[in-house]
Amino acid sequence: MIKNIKWLLIASISLVACNKDDETVVIEPEVPVVAGSANFSKYVALGNSLTAGFSDSALFREGQKGSYTNILATQFKLVGGGAFKIPFMNDNVGGLLFGGNPNPAFGPRFSVNAVINNNPIIGPIVGGISTTEVFNPAISAAGPYNNMGVPGAKSFHLLAPGYGSPAGLGTNPPTANPYFVRFASSATTSVLADAMAQTPTFFSLWIGNNDVLGYALSGGDGSNPITPSAGAPGVGFDATYTALVTTLTSAGAKGVIGNIPYVTTIPNFTTVPYNPITSSLLGGGNTTVGDGTIDALNTSLYGPLKQVLTALSAGDRINLLSKTVANPLLISDESLPNLSVQITTAFTPTLGAATAGAFGAIYGQARQATKNDLVLLATRGVIGSSNPLAPASINKFGISFPLRDKDILVPTEVAELKTATDAFNVTIKSLATSKGLAFVDANALLSQVANGGVRFGQYHLSSSFLVGGAFSLDGVHPSPRGYALIANEFMKAINAKYGSTFRPVDLGNYAIQFPKVIGNNNQ
């Protein structure tokens, strides 16, 4: 029987090796997984929410398990990598408790809570109850942790002593981060110090996103400025990043670092159109009512404003609303010359001093949006809502009252973000080269996802909000499949630099979104 099996096997191989055209099919032997010149026995990951596995506007257990860093650590175990300890949240709801009390700034994860008129209603998961306490000494006592990703951290925060101090949460502004407060080894330590205390043999560092993203998410209103390139370690990005990499490599550890994507590659800034105003929108689905609203707005607001602005050689700021095509949002652009005084003067004879003064103050830097403006995802809920501080006749945000600076990124702000990102990325690439580290061009990867997408097998991955599969419901952080894509890119860079042979994970095995209920959400 054994002989028969042997000859059947030989016959099978012969059939595979030849076809009717006598072409030979070469079956390549599977390449074994090897570490190459790197030592993965002690892997420590540093970074922000992306490193932690943040998704759907929260940090929760399944998200942490699906982080690109945990995917990497699982692959590293094939070549002698050790345990990868994560400061797990208590549940799959996400959010934090401060002394037993929930904090709205750290609320439950997002889910699709309803679908109304084919529009998904996205918000904090209904009925979700956070159970993760910030001030739980058992978590820090169980450290140290290999995943040192701290949601919200900027580059200089990784160097800051006391970033995990409970007392720092009570300062204004806070000097500590509640996620790091949970698992910091002491109140005086830093993220970098806790990482180095573990004597890593290999590290990953993906930091700097928040140094520009914070500015973008605030609409460039000045409340969350871009980190300057120049300055001492702990202040300027260049010196800070240099200090981080120099310290991490000081004992001979190898590693992989990633650069910063443009904000224009993530759906938070590309989903809401600049021109959503139609008769249907204004009429709540009734175009007749909407047409009447457009007529009234053109007569009482847009027409008079257009006339005055034209006289001031700024007529291109405003055009009459159309009933047949989508109209742009009304916004405030601080980069424009402020014509408040001129507008007030022009309207005073017909509207009176008080009303004319209000018009001047409101529309002095107003214009209609263009395709070069980026509307924040959160602004979708603002458009058409009422400003209680404005006269009732002109109080609808984006329609009769300009959207505020925090609601939108104008071209000058987009340019600031690009300039800073490019400068930071030069520093990151330079240090990767000078220190002999693997380098991940995350900017190029996410640009590809945003511009045409990535194909794999029978699937397609893009940055389209909700349906593209690469990003979660907050429009900023990746989905499970998006994190797997990033992990593959990190492994590709590691293989290229160190001669490792890690195989990419199958993206088809990762969901494009987390379900509304994960287990019972409290496991």
MIMARDO-906801 format. One record per residue (C-alpha): x, y, z; residue in three letters. Coordinates in pm, 1 decimal, always signed. Each point is the difference from the previous one (the first is absolute). Layout:
N
((X, Y, Z), ALA),
...
//
This chain:
523
((+0.0, +0.0, +0.0), MET),
((+283.7, +238.4, +82.2), ILE),
((+162.3, -68.3, -339.3), LYS),
((-325.8, +77.6, -182.1), ASN),
((-32.1, +333.7, +180.7), ILE),
((+359.1, +82.6, -92.9), LYS),
((-57.4, -61.4, -371.4), TRP),
((-330.8, +189.9, +4.3), LEU),
((+181.6, +299.0, +152.0), LEU),
((+269.4, -11.3, -269.9), ILE),
((-267.0, -18.2, -268.7), ALA),
((-181.6, +296.9, +150.5), SER),
((+316.2, +211.7, +2.9), ILE),
((+63.2, -91.4, -363.2), SER),
((-349.8, +117.6, -94.8), LEU),
((+50.0, +329.0, +182.7), VAL),
((+340.4, +58.3, -157.0), ALA),
((-114.4, -46.2, -363.1), CYS),
((-289.3, +128.1, -207.6), ASN),
((-104.3, -42.9, -359.3), LYS),
((+252.5, +262.6, -113.5), ASP),
((+280.8, -168.0, +194.0), ASP),
((+35.7, +306.7, +224.2), GLU),
((+165.4, -63.9, +334.1), THR),
((-165.9, +135.2, +312.6), VAL),
((+260.2, +66.1, +268.6), VAL),
((-127.0, -40.4, +354.1), ILE),
((+207.4, +223.4, +226.0), GLU),
((+75.9, -136.4, +344.9), PRO),
((-153.3, +195.9, +286.3), GLU),
((+247.3, +242.5, +151.8), VAL),
((+40.4, -58.3, +373.6), PRO),
((-70.9, +291.0, +233.5), VAL),
((+327.4, +135.7, +135.0), VAL),
((+94.1, +302.4, +208.4), ALA),
((+286.7, +111.6, -218.6), GLY),
((+242.7, +229.2, +179.3), SER),
((-254.2, +129.3, +254.3), ALA),
((-69.7, -135.1, +347.9), ASN),
((-373.3, -0.5, +79.9), PHE),
((+21.9, -160.9, +342.8), SER),
((-103.1, +322.2, +176.1), LYS),
((-226.3, +216.9, -212.5), TYR),
((-128.1, +332.8, +135.4), VAL),
((-234.1, +226.8, -197.0), ALA),
((-15.5, +376.3, +54.5), LEU),
((-252.2, +238.5, -148.0), GLY),
((-346.7, +143.6, +33.5), ASN),
((-354.2, -127.1, -59.1), SER),
((+105.2, -177.6, -319.8), LEU),
((+251.4, -207.2, +194.9), THR),
((-255.2, -72.5, +273.5), ALA),
((-266.1, -125.9, -243.4), GLY),
((-247.4, +285.6, +44.7), PHE),
((-305.2, -32.0, -226.3), SER),
((-355.9, +132.4, -26.8), ASP),
((+93.5, +296.8, +222.2), SER),
((+102.7, -216.6, +295.9), ALA),
((+248.9, -247.3, +138.8), LEU),
((-148.0, -342.5, +78.5), PHE),
((+118.4, -359.5, +34.7), ARG),
((-64.3, -134.5, -349.2), GLU),
((+147.1, +312.6, -152.1), GLY),
((+312.8, -47.0, +208.6), GLN),
((+23.9, -362.0, -112.1), LYS),
((-25.9, +111.9, -362.3), GLY),
((+263.0, +272.8, +22.0), SER),
((+270.7, -13.1, -264.9), TYR),
((+252.2, -38.0, +283.6), THR),
((-170.6, -310.4, +137.0), ASN),
((-14.9, -145.2, -351.7), ILE),
((+374.1, +62.7, -29.9), LEU),
((+69.2, -156.2, +339.3), ALA),
((-191.3, -312.8, -100.6), THR),
((+219.6, -34.8, -308.5), GLN),
((+315.2, +67.6, +200.6), PHE),
((-78.4, -300.0, +219.4), LYS),
((+72.3, -221.0, -301.4), LEU),
((+366.7, +98.3, +28.9), VAL),
((+46.3, +6.7, +375.1), GLY),
((-196.2, +310.4, +90.7), GLY),
((-112.2, +13.1, +360.4), GLY),
((-330.0, +90.0, +161.8), ALA),
((-162.5, +327.0, -104.0), PHE),
((-173.9, +138.6, +304.5), LYS),
((-286.3, +245.7, -55.4), ILE),
((-167.5, +224.1, +262.7), PRO),
((-342.2, -133.2, -92.2), PHE),
((-315.3, +198.3, +56.9), MET),
((-267.0, -175.1, +208.7), ASN),
((-261.9, -25.9, -274.0), ASP),
((-95.3, +41.4, -365.5), ASN),
((-195.1, +316.7, +67.1), VAL),
((+300.3, +224.8, +40.6), GLY),
((+11.6, +322.0, +194.2), GLY),
((+147.8, +77.4, +339.6), LEU),
((-121.2, +48.7, +354.5), LEU),
((+160.2, +264.4, +218.2), PHE),
((-51.2, -108.1, +358.3), GLY),
((-304.9, -197.9, -105.8), GLY),
((-147.8, +286.2, -202.5), ASN),
((-23.8, -3.3, -380.9), PRO),
((+170.1, +281.2, -188.8), ASN),
((-173.6, +119.3, -321.0), PRO),
((+338.4, +72.1, -157.1), ALA),
((+85.1, -371.1, +27.1), PHE),
((-331.8, -155.7, -86.5), GLY),
((-111.2, -333.8, -143.4), PRO),
((+94.9, -109.4, -350.8), ARG),
((-205.4, +97.5, -302.0), PHE),
((-242.8, -231.9, -172.9), SER),
((-271.6, +27.2, -262.8), VAL),
((-295.9, +43.2, +233.8), ASN),
((-273.8, +40.5, -262.3), ALA),
((-65.8, +56.1, -369.3), VAL),
((-245.1, +278.8, -85.1), ILE),
((-88.9, +70.8, -362.9), ASN),
((+297.4, -214.1, -105.7), ASN),
((+230.7, +217.0, +211.5), ASN),
((+196.0, -182.8, +272.1), PRO),
((-20.4, +171.9, +337.0), ILE),
((+342.0, -27.4, +160.6), ILE),
((+78.0, +79.7, +360.7), GLY),
((+104.8, -146.1, +336.5), PRO),
((-130.0, -352.9, +29.8), ILE),
((-350.0, +1.8, +146.8), VAL),
((-9.0, -147.6, +347.8), GLY),
((+375.7, -28.3, +17.1), GLY),
((+135.1, +27.5, +352.8), ILE),
((+369.9, +59.9, +50.6), SER),
((+161.8, -207.8, +274.1), THR),
((+368.4, +91.0, -37.1), THR),
((+123.7, +203.0, +295.1), GLU),
((+292.4, +236.0, -53.4), VAL),
((+111.0, -9.4, +363.1), PHE),
((+44.9, -375.3, +35.9), ASN),
((+338.7, -77.8, +160.1), PRO),
((-28.6, -365.6, -96.5), ALA),
((+53.4, +87.4, -367.3), ILE),
((+327.8, +186.0, +48.9), SER),
((+115.3, -263.0, +249.1), ALA),
((-47.0, -268.4, -265.7), ALA),
((+241.3, +175.3, -238.0), GLY),
((+227.1, +60.1, -174.8), PRO),
((-187.2, -8.7, -329.6), TYR),
((+141.6, -62.2, -344.8), ASN),
((-267.7, +208.9, -168.9), ASN),
((+85.4, +354.3, +107.3), MET),
((-248.0, +162.8, -237.1), GLY),
((-171.6, +295.6, +171.3), VAL),
((-308.4, +143.1, -174.6), PRO),
((+30.5, +374.1, -43.4), GLY),
((+377.1, +13.3, +43.3), ALA),
((+208.2, +238.6, -206.4), LYS),
((+370.2, -53.1, -63.2), SER),
((+118.4, +208.7, +297.0), PHE),
((-238.7, -175.2, +238.5), HIS),
((+208.2, -317.1, -23.9), LEU),
((+289.1, +185.7, +164.8), LEU),
((-206.2, +175.0, +267.1), ALA),
((+54.0, -110.5, +364.1), PRO),
((-332.1, -4.9, +181.6), GLY),
((-205.7, -71.5, -312.5), TYR),
((-149.3, -285.1, +202.8), GLY),
((-51.0, +196.8, +321.7), SER),
((-357.1, +2.6, +141.3), PRO),
((+63.8, +353.1, +128.7), ALA),
((+71.8, +112.6, -355.1), GLY),
((-359.7, -69.4, -100.2), LEU),
((-116.8, +280.3, +227.0), GLY),
((+213.4, +275.5, -150.9), THR),
((-125.8, +244.1, -264.1), ASN),
((+92.4, -100.4, -260.2), PRO),
((+65.9, -358.2, +114.1), PRO),
((+365.3, -103.3, +7.6), THR),
((-81.9, -370.5, +17.4), ALA),
((-189.6, -250.7, -212.0), ASN),
((-258.4, -230.9, +162.6), PRO),
((+92.6, -292.0, -223.9), TYR),
((+360.3, +19.5, +118.9), PHE),
((-110.2, +69.7, +358.7), VAL),
((-156.6, -348.3, -10.7), ARG),
((+321.5, -188.3, -68.0), PHE),
((+297.2, +228.3, +71.7), ALA),
((+249.7, -158.6, +237.3), SER),
((+4.9, +315.6, +214.8), SER),
((-136.2, +353.2, +13.0), ALA),
((+336.8, +143.5, -103.2), THR),
((+95.7, -228.8, -286.1), THR),
((-28.0, +62.3, -374.3), SER),
((-121.3, -223.4, -281.1), VAL),
((+355.0, -26.5, -133.8), LEU),
((+143.8, -81.0, +344.3), ALA),
((-248.6, -282.9, +52.5), ASP),
((+80.6, -135.4, -344.7), ALA),
((+376.4, +10.1, +54.7), MET),
((-31.0, -162.0, +343.5), ALA),
((-101.0, -317.6, -183.8), GLN),
((+326.9, -8.4, -200.0), THR),
((-167.5, -57.9, -335.7), PRO),
((+186.0, -187.7, -270.1), THR),
((-241.3, +128.6, -263.0), PHE),
((-236.6, +296.5, -3.0), PHE),
((-257.7, +166.7, -217.9), SER),
((-58.6, +374.2, +12.0), LEU),
((-290.1, +167.1, -177.7), TRP),
((-46.8, +344.6, +149.4), ILE),
((-62.7, +351.4, -132.1), GLY),
((-346.6, -45.5, -145.4), ASN),
((-160.3, +194.1, +283.8), ASN),
((+258.1, +276.9, -35.8), ASP),
((-188.0, +104.3, -314.6), VAL),
((-332.3, -181.6, +41.0), LEU),
((-95.0, +193.3, +312.7), GLY),
((+14.9, +323.3, -197.0), TYR),
((-202.9, -151.7, -282.2), ALA),
((-271.8, -141.0, +226.2), LEU),
((-40.1, +343.7, +162.0), SER),
((-53.3, +153.7, -341.8), GLY),
((+323.5, +191.0, +40.7), GLY),
((-165.7, +233.6, +250.4), ASP),
((+317.2, +39.1, +204.7), GLY),
((-114.5, -207.5, +297.7), SER),
((+225.3, -291.9, -93.1), ASN),
((+304.2, +136.3, -186.0), PRO),
((+234.4, -194.5, -223.0), ILE),
((+317.9, -102.9, +178.3), THR),
((+287.1, +219.6, -123.5), PRO),
((+288.1, -170.8, -177.3), SER),
((+261.9, +200.6, +188.8), ALA),
((+58.4, -6.3, +372.9), GLY),
((+165.2, -205.8, +270.9), ALA),
((-91.7, -365.1, +66.0), PRO),
((-346.0, -3.3, +150.5), GLY),
((-94.9, +316.0, -191.7), VAL),
((+91.5, -12.5, -368.6), GLY),
((-76.0, -305.1, -211.8), PHE),
((+345.0, -42.3, -155.1), ASP),
((+194.4, -8.4, +326.0), ALA),
((-270.8, -201.9, +173.6), THR),
((-8.8, -268.6, -266.3), TYR),
((+378.2, -11.7, -11.7), THR),
((+10.8, -49.5, +377.5), ALA),
((-256.8, -278.6, -19.2), LEU),
((+180.9, -195.1, -269.9), VAL),
((+345.1, +60.8, +147.9), THR),
((-112.8, -133.0, +337.2), THR),
((-183.2, -299.9, -143.8), LEU),
((+306.7, -107.5, -198.0), THR),
((+253.6, +81.7, +273.8), SER),
((+30.3, -360.6, +118.6), ALA),
((+17.4, -149.0, -347.0), GLY),
((-371.2, -66.8, -60.1), ALA),
((-121.4, -12.6, -356.2), LYS),
((-338.5, +134.4, -97.0), GLY),
((-252.2, +130.9, -247.9), VAL),
((-136.8, +353.3, -22.2), ILE),
((-283.8, +146.1, -205.1), GLY),
((-64.0, +343.0, -140.4), ASN),
((-311.5, +217.9, +17.4), ILE),
((-289.8, -13.3, -249.5), PRO),
((-160.9, +311.6, -142.3), TYR),
((-330.6, +82.6, +165.9), VAL),
((-153.1, +7.2, -348.2), THR),
((+33.7, -380.0, -14.1), THR),
((-247.2, -68.5, +282.2), ILE),
((-380.2, +14.4, -35.0), PRO),
((-46.6, +242.2, +289.0), ASN),
((+98.0, +276.9, -242.2), PHE),
((-122.8, -139.3, -332.9), THR),
((-351.6, -129.2, +67.6), THR),
((-219.9, +308.0, +44.6), VAL),
((-35.2, +186.6, -331.3), PRO),
((+70.0, +371.2, -21.8), TYR),
((-329.5, +47.9, -188.8), ASN),
((-283.4, -193.6, +168.8), PRO),
((-266.0, +273.6, -10.3), ILE),
((-291.0, -90.8, -226.4), THR),
((-370.9, +78.3, -16.5), SER),
((-67.3, -346.0, +136.9), SER),
((+229.4, +57.3, +296.3), LEU),
((-145.4, +340.4, +78.9), LEU),
((-352.7, -129.7, -33.2), GLY),
((+53.2, -315.9, +202.4), GLY),
((-70.7, -207.8, -310.5), GLY),
((-266.2, +235.1, -138.1), ASN),
((+157.9, +179.2, -295.6), THR),
((-285.4, +247.9, -28.5), THR),
((+65.5, +120.2, +353.5), VAL),
((+372.4, -2.1, -71.1), GLY),
((-42.3, +208.5, -314.9), ASP),
((-191.7, +256.2, +202.9), GLY),
((+277.4, +6.7, +260.7), THR),
((+259.6, +61.9, -269.1), ILE),
((-206.7, +287.2, -142.2), ASP),
((-29.6, +154.5, +345.9), ALA),
((+373.2, -38.6, +73.0), LEU),
((+98.4, +150.3, -334.5), ASN),
((-232.6, +295.1, +53.8), THR),
((+81.3, +81.1, +360.9), SER),
((+363.5, -112.6, +36.5), LEU),
((+198.8, -133.6, -294.9), TYR),
((-115.7, +262.6, -248.9), GLY),
((+70.7, +301.8, +220.8), PRO),
((+333.1, -148.1, +116.1), LEU),
((+103.6, -70.6, -357.3), LYS),
((-81.1, +357.1, -98.1), GLN),
((+199.1, +153.7, +286.6), VAL),
((+297.7, -233.0, -41.7), LEU),
((+10.9, +64.9, -373.0), THR),
((+22.9, +370.4, +70.0), ALA),
((+290.2, -78.3, +231.4), LEU),
((+175.8, -203.0, -274.0), SER),
((-71.3, -324.2, +191.3), ALA),
((-301.6, -123.0, -191.5), GLY),
((+154.9, -342.7, -49.2), ASP),
((-57.6, -78.8, +365.8), ARG),
((-376.0, -47.8, -42.5), ILE),
((-229.3, -119.3, -281.0), ASN),
((-377.5, -42.8, -3.5), LEU),
((-132.5, -342.0, +99.2), LEU),
((-119.3, -228.8, -278.8), SER),
((-312.6, -216.7, -3.8), LYS),
((+143.7, -245.2, -251.3), THR),
((+354.7, -77.7, +119.7), VAL),
((+155.5, -62.0, +339.6), ALA),
((+113.0, +317.2, +172.7), ASN),
((+315.2, +54.5, +206.8), PRO),
((+1.3, +55.3, +372.8), LEU),
((+29.3, +345.8, +145.9), LEU),
((+321.8, +17.4, +202.8), ILE),
((+225.6, +244.5, +180.0), SER),
((+354.2, +23.5, -135.0), ASP),
((+242.0, +179.0, +231.0), GLU),
((+256.5, +26.1, -280.3), SER),
((-223.4, +251.8, -182.1), LEU),
((+19.8, +376.5, +53.5), PRO),
((-261.2, +93.4, +258.5), ASN),
((-262.7, +221.6, -161.3), LEU),
((-217.5, +36.9, +309.4), SER),
((+25.5, +377.6, +11.9), VAL),
((-74.7, +42.4, -370.7), GLN),
((-297.1, -237.6, +13.6), ILE),
((-138.4, +177.4, +305.9), THR),
((+30.0, +337.2, -173.3), THR),
((-168.2, -125.1, -315.5), ALA),
((-300.0, -153.2, +179.9), PHE),
((-56.8, +273.3, +258.7), THR),
((-229.8, +217.7, -218.8), PRO),
((-240.2, -287.9, -72.6), THR),
((+28.1, -221.9, +309.3), LEU),
((+82.4, +244.8, +276.3), GLY),
((+319.0, +17.6, +201.8), ALA),
((-65.6, -299.1, +228.6), ALA),
((-97.9, -250.2, -270.0), THR),
((+266.9, +128.4, -238.1), ALA),
((+258.2, -42.3, +275.4), GLY),
((-109.1, -360.3, +50.1), ALA),
((+28.0, -65.1, -373.9), PHE),
((+347.4, +148.4, -6.9), GLY),
((+117.1, -206.4, +295.1), ALA),
((-147.9, -324.1, -137.6), ILE),
((+92.2, +30.2, -369.3), TYR),
((+323.1, +200.4, +7.4), GLY),
((+204.7, -311.0, -89.0), GLN),
((-280.3, -215.1, -137.3), ALA),
((+11.9, -182.1, -332.5), ARG),
((-140.9, -309.1, -160.0), GLN),
((+210.4, -315.0, +21.3), ALA),
((+190.3, -147.8, -291.9), THR),
((+133.2, -348.0, -74.9), LYS),
((+328.7, +107.1, +159.7), ASN),
((-161.1, +28.7, +344.0), ASP),
((-14.8, -306.2, +225.2), LEU),
((-315.5, -40.4, +206.8), VAL),
((+50.3, -196.1, +323.0), LEU),
((-210.3, -311.8, +49.3), LEU),
((-142.4, +139.8, +324.7), ALA),
((-121.9, +306.2, -190.1), THR),
((-261.1, -214.5, -172.3), ARG),
((-208.0, +24.6, +315.9), GLY),
((+49.5, +376.9, +16.6), VAL),
((-118.9, +90.4, -350.7), ILE),
((-349.7, +145.1, +17.4), GLY),
((-6.3, +15.0, +380.3), SER),
((-84.0, +326.9, +171.5), SER),
((+243.7, +242.7, +153.9), ASN),
((-183.5, +126.8, +310.0), PRO),
((+210.9, +317.2, +3.4), LEU),
((-104.2, +112.6, -348.7), ALA),
((-324.0, +163.9, -119.0), PRO),
((-257.4, -267.2, -83.2), ALA),
((-15.3, +103.7, -366.0), SER),
((+371.1, -71.6, -57.0), ILE),
((+90.4, -262.1, +259.8), ASN),
((+38.8, -321.7, -201.9), LYS),
((+363.4, -117.2, -2.2), PHE),
((+138.5, -44.9, -348.1), GLY),
((-313.1, +141.2, -161.8), ILE),
((-67.7, +348.4, +132.5), SER),
((+266.2, +14.7, +272.8), PHE),
((+362.2, -82.3, -90.5), PRO),
((+154.2, -319.5, +129.5), LEU),
((+262.3, +78.7, +261.2), ARG),
((+374.5, -39.7, -22.3), ASP),
((-18.5, -325.7, +198.0), LYS),
((-247.8, -152.3, -246.7), ASP),
((+212.5, +9.0, -312.3), ILE),
((+356.9, +8.0, -131.4), LEU),
((+60.7, +274.7, -254.4), VAL),
((+284.0, -23.9, -257.0), PRO),
((+248.4, +201.0, +208.6), THR),
((-50.1, -243.4, +290.1), GLU),
((+26.1, -302.7, -228.5), VAL),
((+327.7, +142.9, -130.1), ALA),
((+130.3, +45.5, +355.2), GLU),
((-77.3, -364.1, +74.4), LEU),
((+174.1, -122.7, -314.8), LYS),
((+307.9, +213.3, +64.7), THR),
((+31.7, -130.9, +355.5), ALA),
((-62.0, -361.2, -101.0), THR),
((+261.2, +18.4, -274.8), ASP),
((+254.9, +149.1, +240.4), ALA),
((-66.8, -263.0, +267.1), PHE),
((+25.2, -277.8, -256.9), ASN),
((+340.7, +121.6, -116.0), VAL),
((+123.1, -32.2, +358.9), THR),
((-150.7, -347.7, +40.6), ILE),
((+147.7, -132.5, -325.5), LYS),
((+339.7, +152.6, +76.4), SER),
((+15.0, -171.5, +339.7), LEU),
((-109.4, -332.1, -147.2), ALA),
((+291.7, +24.2, -239.9), THR),
((+262.0, +122.8, +246.7), SER),
((-94.8, -254.5, +268.6), LYS),
((-42.7, -292.7, -239.0), GLY),
((-368.0, -54.7, +80.3), LEU),
((-282.4, -143.6, -205.3), ALA),
((-218.2, +275.7, -141.9), PHE),
((-373.7, -7.5, -75.5), VAL),
((-132.6, +260.7, -240.5), ASP),
((-344.9, +15.7, +159.4), ALA),
((-68.5, +320.4, -189.8), ASN),
((+40.0, -175.0, -333.8), ALA),
((-206.8, -298.3, +116.4), LEU),
((-296.9, +205.4, +117.7), LEU),
((+24.8, +223.6, -305.4), SER),
((-40.7, -314.0, -208.5), GLN),
((-298.9, -106.5, +209.5), VAL),
((-156.3, +343.9, -50.0), ALA),
((+76.8, +24.5, -372.2), ASN),
((-127.6, -312.1, -169.4), GLY),
((+27.9, -236.2, +294.5), GLY),
((+180.4, -329.8, +48.4), VAL),
((-109.6, -326.6, -162.0), ARG),
((+60.8, -341.1, +158.2), PHE),
((-157.2, -323.8, -116.2), GLY),
((-364.1, +71.9, -76.1), GLN),
((-7.9, +302.4, +228.5), TYR),
((+61.3, +371.5, -28.1), HIS),
((+104.1, +225.1, +287.1), LEU),
((-49.4, +377.1, -14.6), SER),
((-42.7, +301.7, +225.5), SER),
((-366.9, +53.5, -86.0), SER),
((-182.7, +57.1, +326.5), PHE),
((-204.2, -300.1, +125.0), LEU),
((+32.5, -204.2, -318.9), VAL),
((+369.7, +17.0, -91.1), GLY),
((+108.8, -243.3, +268.9), GLY),
((+324.9, +169.6, +101.6), ALA),
((-128.7, +236.8, +268.6), PHE),
((-220.8, -31.3, +303.9), SER),
((-310.8, +199.5, +87.2), LEU),
((+192.2, +298.8, +133.9), ASP),
((+149.3, +70.8, -343.0), GLY),
((+350.9, +26.6, +145.6), VAL),
((+110.3, -337.8, +133.2), HIS),
((+26.2, -318.5, -204.3), PRO),
((-248.3, -285.1, -1.3), SER),
((+116.7, -354.1, +86.3), PRO),
((+82.2, -54.8, -366.1), ARG),
((+174.2, +336.4, -16.9), GLY),
((+223.5, -90.1, +293.6), TYR),
((+84.8, -331.5, -168.0), ALA),
((+100.7, +189.3, -315.3), LEU),
((+228.4, +221.0, +209.2), ILE),
((+150.9, -304.0, +173.7), ALA),
((+82.1, -149.7, -339.7), ASN),
((+173.1, +321.4, -103.3), GLU),
((+208.4, -4.8, +319.0), PHE),
((+96.8, -363.1, -62.8), MET),
((+94.4, +82.8, -358.7), LYS),
((+234.2, +272.3, +124.0), ALA),
((+150.9, -229.2, +265.2), ILE),
((+59.9, -273.3, -257.8), ASN),
((+168.1, +244.0, -237.6), ALA),
((+232.6, +141.9, +265.6), LYS),
((+92.9, -299.7, +209.7), TYR),
((-39.8, -292.9, -238.3), GLY),
((-293.7, -140.8, +194.0), SER),
((-261.0, -206.8, -182.0), THR),
((-324.6, +83.4, +178.2), PHE),
((-304.9, -77.0, -210.4), ARG),
((-284.8, +246.5, -35.2), PRO),
((-321.1, -80.2, +180.3), VAL),
((-310.7, -66.8, -210.3), ASP),
((-199.5, +324.4, +3.9), LEU),
((-313.3, -198.4, -82.3), GLY),
((+12.7, -149.4, +350.1), ASN),
((-55.6, +344.0, +156.6), TYR),
((-335.1, +178.2, +20.5), ALA),
((-57.7, +337.4, -162.4), ILE),
((-188.7, +119.4, +309.9), GLN),
((-55.9, -118.1, +354.8), PHE),
((-352.6, -125.7, +67.4), PRO),
((-231.3, +197.1, +225.2), LYS),
((+22.8, -275.3, +261.3), VAL),
((+331.9, -175.2, +63.0), ILE),
((-72.4, -297.2, +223.3), GLY),
((-210.5, +165.0, +266.2), ASN),
((+211.8, +319.1, -30.5), ASN),
((+119.2, -47.8, +356.8), ASN),
((+237.6, -289.0, -45.3), GLN),
//
